[in-house]
Amino acid sequence: MIDSWQILRVGACRHPEAMTLKGGHWCPVSFPALVGLIRHRTFGPILFDTGYDDRFFAATEPLPERLYRLATPVQFDSADSLPVQLARLGLTPDDIAGVFVSHFHGDHVAGLSNFPKARIVCAGEGLKRIRAGSRFGRVRKGLLSALLPGDIDGRAAFFEAMPRVRLNNDMGPFTHGADVLGDGSLIAVELPGHCPGHWGLLIRPEGGKPVFFIGDAAWSIAAVADNRPPPAITTALLGETATYRRTLSALNTVSQTGAVELIPSHCEVTAAKWL
């Protein structure tokens, strides 16, 4: 059912490497915002996240939201927005049948409103959290409620309500997932720890290697391969440190077999390999 997949780079931000990788250096490095484009034979084109968009800058213009932009300086050119890149591939925003939201941090959902006809597939817990608490509290967690489409409640389908299926042995410690379309082609797998409502997406292209989009369960493929988590100050700020480290360790186990292609959302090595 999956004919093809690819990744697109939709902006980037800069952080000290040490904030994302234990033992890393303190020089700022670029973290691309990678988006997956999956072509499903019957359902249609599906996106894994949306990357940055001009709406991110509008949403972070006032205080306290501006603190988000100051903490993560963004590199984004409207000429390389996701709709523009899709147009180069012969697609319009209305062609996108679904958007899989790994989680609701601003760099993953800034472009969500560009796709008014898409089914939005996400965690109900994630949608709940982006609306909860004070504006400052949400910004501290990387959440910008202004990025939500106004009609998201009518278009959302939640992982928690989808049929559970058993995963193949090549997924190692991960044993179950949620069958997004009911045909086994897109399996949502919970990857807890980074933030509430954080999920990855497993696809099995016909005739190809399984691909696991892991969102922010790791900021780089090196972190997975070496089982090197971020420092506790980073994981505690956004989520839960012990849980994050258990998830990373499980991904490390999967990576050691080489049977599944892992795609972190912010990895320059992954971008260089697949773009």
FENDABEL-V10189 format. One record per run of one state. SS is the DSSP state (H for helix, E for strand, - for the rest). FROM is the first residue (numbers start at 1). LEN is the number of residues. If there is no record, write none. Layout:
SS_FROM_LEN / SS_FROM_LEN
//
This chain:
-_1_1 / E_2_15 / H_17_3 / -_20_8 / E_28_13 / -_41_3 / E_44_5 / -_49_5 / H_54_6 / -_60_6 / H_66_6 / -_72_2 / E_74_2 / -_76_2 / H_78_3 / -_81_1 / H_82_7 / -_89_4 / H_93_3 / E_96_5 / -_101_4 / E_105_1 / H_106_4 / -_110_2 / H_112_3 / -_115_4 / E_119_4 / -_123_1 / H_124_8 / -_132_3 / H_135_6 / -_141_2 / E_143_1 / -_144_1 / H_145_3 / -_148_4 / H_152_4 / E_156_3 / H_159_3 / -_162_2 / E_164_3 / -_167_2 / H_169_3 / -_172_4 / E_176_4 / -_180_6 / E_186_5 / -_191_8 / E_199_5 / -_204_6 / E_210_6 / -_216_5 / H_221_6 / -_227_5 / H_232_7 / -_239_2 / H_241_17 / -_258_2 / E_260_5 / -_265_3 / H_268_7 / -_275_1
//
